Amino acid sequence: MRAVRARRASSLILGVLILAGLLAGIRVGRDWPGANWAGAAADWVGGRAAPLPVAVGRGTVDPPVTAPSPALAPPPAANPGGPAGAAAPAAAGLLSPPPTEALALPLPGCPVPPRPPPTGTAPWKPPVLVPEDQLPAPVAAPEVLTADVGPVQGKGMWVWKYALTEGGDADAIVQRAREAGLRQLWVRVGDSRSGFYGADILSSLVPKAHQAGLAVVGWGFPFLHDPVDDARWSAEALAWRGPGGVALDGFSPDIELATEGVVLTERRARVYLGLVRQAAASRLVVATVYRPTDRLWTGSYPYTAIAEYVDAFAPMVYWGCAEPGAATAEALERLSRLRPVHVIGQGYDAGIDGGRPGAPSAEETVRFLDVARRQGAIGASFWVWQYIDDEQWEAMSSFPWYADT
């Protein structure tokens, strides 16, 4: 009986939050007209509603009065505050959007108690590390990036292990994605260990996804021990063609840190991304990056160098014990100075990695999506399909990113 009451209460709270998001976010037409960064920037300049204050770091800072520029800007030396872009204008006569300050959402399992060091095996690393001074000079970044970011607008889901995603059934994947209102699938296609290995998966999935109106973005894991070789298999993914000449709608390198076996330096990132940018030409390249916390934003993670070569960022906003809305707003405020932003939310139990135990709740999921949409994200997705539970999937599915879905 207690479980029934808890489920009813959770459903009631979820319904209220979704209704608030609907009232705040209903728009005339679709978000981000023109499906590109230039159109979005023009929208901001054209007088869309000013963004609400967001709690980022310490205190709440008033929003800037000028539109963010797509031109590159270096990370600040101090912790910034303020929102990332224009909030979505509500239709005439509707209530104003709810505030985006941090909410007192229940986050069970927080704070995470200290745990003994992990005893598992160390992450795999490539056997050869090319010395920094033996790397070629990076290819110059293009002066203008022209790729359409339309494929990564709206909601999406990440696919890691294909066989564990609806049993590897392309028809089932596409059907469930469409029922959830998804606009894109992010599918793993390669890494430094095995090179490009996604051809068979893509040949089965991409034609069916495209027929259903779904974009497919291939993603890969470069360890950057040999950035030139990583660029080789990444280029193979971009060059892949399936039945009828279908191709990926974009490519996203997952740029990780030493904890995952990666050797990340600014030079290695530039060498790799310069070659990937050459291979992609005017096609979409999205950098999957760490959430820009204070430590990483003002530290050694090369966000600015990465931005020179990519069309958008996809930060991993795995909030854990942070308030989902504040974590999302911070990522948007910082990264949208450099490029358009598609945020990735937590769709898994972080306890398996020593973090907060338990899957994120429906309320956390709606909070993440609501703040992402109203604070200027071009889209939002979740890591990862094989682990997300039914409650969170339903919350994600029920959230209407666009007014007509």
N, C-alpha and C positions, 0 to 999 in steps of 0.2 A: 504493500500500500504506500509506504514511504517513497519507493522508487517511482510509482505512478504519479504521486503528487509532484515529485521532483521533475519528472519529464513534462508534466503539464505546466509547471512554473517556467521551466526552460523554454518550452514552446511559446508561452505567452510573452516572455521577455524578447525572444527572437522576433516574434511578430511585431512587437512595438518598435524594435530597432529597425527592422526592414521597412515598416511604414514611415519612420522618420527619415530613412534614407530616400524613400520614394518622394516624400513631400519636399525634401531638400534638393533632390537631384533631377526631377523631371525637367526635360528640356524640350524646346521646340526643335524638331529635327534631330540630328545626331551630334554627339560630342566631336570636337576637333574637326570642323569642316575642312574638306580638302585632303584629309588623311595624310598630312605631312607637317613637318616642323615649321616650315614657312607659314603655312596657313594658321597653325596654332599661335605662332608669334604675332601674326597680324590680328588674330582674334583678341589677344591680350591688349595690343596697342589700340584696337578698335573700341575699347571702352567697356569690356565685360566687367561684371561685378568685382569689386576689390575683394581679395582673400581675407578670411577671418584670422585673428591672431591664433597662433599655435604654440603650445608649451613645448619648447625645444631647449634642452639644456636647462639653464637656470632662469626661471622667470618667463614671462610672456612678452614678446616683442611685437610692436605694431608692424603691419605689413609695409613693404616698400611701395612707393607710389609709382615707380616706373616698371615697365614690363621687363622680365628677364631677357637677356640677349642670348642668341645661339652662339655668339662668339665665345671663344675660350677665355676662361679667367682662372687664375691660380687659386688653390684652396687658401682660406684665410689663416692667419696665424692664431687667431683666437676663436673660441666657440661662438658661431653666429647664431642668430635667432630669426624667427619670422617665417612665413609660409613661402611656398615655392611658386605659385602662380595664381592665376585668377580662379576663384571658386566658380562653380557652375551656377549660372543664373537660374533662379526658379521661375516657373511659369507665372504669369500675372495672377495675383490674388492668392497665391499659396503662401504658406508660412515661410519665414526666413530659415536658412539652414541652421541646424543645431551647432553649438560651438564645437571646436576641435581641440580644446584643452584636454589634458589627460583626464580620463574617467577612472572612477574607482571600480574597475572591473575585477571580479574575483579571479585570481590566478592561482589555482590550487597547486600545492607543491612548492610554492615560493616562500622564502628563499630556499634555494637548493642546498641541503646540508653538505659539508665537506665529504668528499669520497676519496678512497685510496687511489693512487695512480693506476691507470689502466695497465693490465698485464698482457693484453693481446699483442699480436704481431705489429711491427712498424709498417707504415704505408709503403706500398711498392714504389720503387724509384727506377728510372732508366739506368742501365748499367754504365753508361758513358755520360759524363758531364763535359760539354764543350766549354773550355775556358772563356771567360768574358773577352779577353783580348784577342781571341781567335774568331770572334763573331764578325760577320760582315757589317759594313755600315748600314744603318737603318734606311729603308726607302723613305724618301720625303713624303710627309703627309699631304694629301690633296688640299688645295686652298678652299675648295667648296665641296661639300658632300651633298649628293642629290638623290640618295635612295629614299623611296617612299616607306614611311614607318607604318603604313596602314596594316600590314600583316600582324603587327604586334599590338594593335589597339583592341580594347575590350578584354574579356576574360579568357584565360587559357589554363592548361594543365601541362605539367612536366612528366615525361615518360623516361624512366631510367632503364629498368629491366623489362624489355618488351614482353617476354613470356609471362611475366607476373602482372601484366596490364591487360585485364579482360581475357586472360589466357592466350594472349597474342593474336586474338581474333580482330582483324582490321574492321570488319563490319560492326562488331559489338563496340569497339572503341569509338568509331564515328557516330554510331547511333546514340551512345550515352553522352558523348560530347555535345551533340546537337541538342539533346534533351536538357542539358545543363546550361544552354545558352553560351557555349564557348565559341570563340572566334579563331583560336589557334591552338596547335599542339606543338610542344617543344620536345623533340625526340633525339635521344642520344645516338650518335652515328659514328663516333670514333674517339680515340685517345692515343697517347704516346706509346702505349704498350702494344696495341693491336692495329694501329693505323685506322684507315677508313673501313668500317665493317658494316655499314648500314644499308648497302645496296638492296639486299633482298627484302629487308623490312620496308624500306621506302617504296620499292616497286609494288608491294602489296597495299601499303597504306595511303600513299600520296594521291593516287588517282581517285580513290574513294573519298578521301578527305576533301579534295578540290571539288569533286562533284557535289558534295554536301555544303560547300561554301566555307570550308575550314582551311586556314593556312597551316603549313607545316614548316617549322623552323628547326633545322638540324643543330644540335649542340655537341660540342666535343670538349675533351679534357686535355689540354696541353700542359705537360709537366715543365716545359721550357728548359730542360737540360740541353736540348738541341733545338732551338727555336726554328731553324731552317727546316729541319725534318718535320717538326710539328706543322709548319706552314704547308709542307708538301701534302700531308694527308688531309689537312683542312681544305686545301684547294681541290683535292679529289672529291670531297663532299660537295663543294660548290659546283663542280663540273658534272656531277652525276645527272643522268637523264633517265627517266623511266618510260613506261609505255606511253606512246603518243607524244613523247618529248617533254613530259612533265618534269619539273625541277623543284628543288627546295625554294621556299619563299624567303629564306634568309638563313644566316649561319650565326651561331652564338658560341664563342669560346668561353669556357668557364675558367676564370683567372683566379686561382687559389693561392694559398700561402704554404710555407714550409711544413705546417702541421699535416698537410696532405701530400707531402713529398715533392712539392713544387719549388723550383728556384726562381723566385720572382724578383727581378730588378727592372729598373726603368729601361735600361738598354735591351734586355732580353724581350721585354714587352714590345718595344718599338720594332725590333728586328722581326719578331713574329707577326705583329699586327700590320706592319708595312707590307709584308709579302701577302698576307691574307687580303688586305685591302686591294692590292694589285689583282689578285685572283677574282675578287668579288666585283671589281669595277664599280658599276652603279647599283649593284644589288645590295640588299640590306645586311649589315653586320651589326650585331648587338653584343656588347660586352656584359657578360654575367660577372658581377663584382661583389665584393663584401659590402655589407652595410657600412656607410661612412660614419662610424662612431668617432668620438673625439680623438681617440688614440690613432685610428687609421687615417682620418681626414687630415690631421696635422702631422702625420708620421710618414712612413716610407711607402705606403701603398700608392702607386703612380696613377691616380685618377686622371690628372690633367694630361699626362702623356698618352694614356689610353684614349682619351676623348678625341685626340687629334685624328684618329683613324676609324672611329666607329660612328654609327648613325644614332645610336641610343644606348642607354645603360639599362641593365636589369639587375638592380641590387637585391641581394638575398636578405630580406627583412624577416629573419627568423627571430621572433621577438622574445621567446623564452619567458623570462620574468619581467621584461619591459612592457609598458603599456602599449598595445599594438598601434593605436592611433598616433601617439607621440613618436614612436620609432619610425613609423611610416612617414610622418610629416617631416622629421629630421632628414631622412634620406632624400625626400623630394626637394626640400629647401636647398640642400647642398648640391646634389648632383644635377638638378635642372638648370643650374648656372652654366653647365658644360654641354649637356645634351638632353634631349627628351628622355623621359624615364618611364619604364615599365617595371612595376615592383613585383617581387616574388614573395609570397607569404608562406608561413609555416603550415604545412599540411602533414605533419608526422609527429610521433611521440619522441621528444628530444631525450627522454630518459635512456634510450638505447645508446646514446653518446655521452652519458654522464650529466645531461642537463636536466631541466625540469621534467618530471615524469608526467605522462598523460598527454593525450591529444588535445590540441586547442579546442575550445568550446565554440558553439555556434555564435555566441555573443562576441567572442574575440574575432571570429571570422568576419562577421558583419562590420564590426568596428574597423578592421583593417581595410576592407573594401570601400566602406563609406568615406573614410578619410582619404584614401588613395584617389578616388574619383573626384571628390570635391576640391582636393588640393593640387590637381593638375596632372596626375599620372595619365599617360596615354593608354595604359592597360594594367591589368594585374593578373597574376597566375599563382599557382600553388605547387610547391614541391612536397610530395610527389604522388602520382596516381596510385602506385602500388601500396602506399601506406595510409592515405587519407581515409578516415573512418566515415561511416554513413551519416552521422550527425553533421560533421563539417561539410561533407559533400552536399547535403541538402541545403545547408545555409549558403554555400557558394552558389548552388544552382538557383536558389530563390532570389538572389540579389540581382536586380536589373541594372547592368552597367549603362545600357542605353534606355531611353524612354520607351522604345517600341519593343523591348524584349521582356 
